[in-house]
Amino acid sequence: MAKEILQGRYTVETSGSDEFVVFLIGMRINKWWAIHKWLPVFLAMPPMIKELYTNKQLGFLTMENFFNLRTTLMVQYWETEEDLMKYSRGQKHLKAWNDFNKKVGKNEAVGIYHETYLIKPNQFESIYGNMPKFGLAKALGLKPVSHSTKTASERLRTKTKKEHVHS
């Protein structure tokens, strides 16, 4: 099923007080022939992703997946840092982490990584042209670009102005 393409230009719908977390996570296959090392790492993710989409109370908003020849990348959006950290200590994630350490450990056949970004109000902007709901727009919602939000600097300034008006 194809995603609906939204014609025109859109930006993220925000209240000016939105804080959220962007979490990048993935793996890199360093030795293709060591499939017994990297395949279990790859297969550990789908059950966790299913759990996140099924249990919205966990604070997970949405994600995007990207793959190339050796590396996977998931860009996840979370409501709060606390939600992400709580999930990292949860049963499914801890089991996957313990399994990785037992089966792979310091073996260089497969690498893993993550990066966490805490996004504060008025510290981000976005634009989507002729796209389906994607990334941050899928996580927070979107609105058409207006005359006052047609450039990146205007979108950032509009958020800053809103906050000063309400202060």
Buried (B, 14 or more C-beta within 10 A) or exposed (E): EEEEEBEEBBBBEBEBEBEBBBBBBBBBBBEEEBEEBBEBBEEBBEEBBEBBEEEEEBBBBBBBEEEEEEBBBBBBBBBEBEBBBEBEEBEBBEEBBEEBEEBBEEEEBBBBEEEBEEBEBBEBBBBBEEBEBBBBBBBBEBEEBEEEBEEEEBBBBBBEBBEEEEE
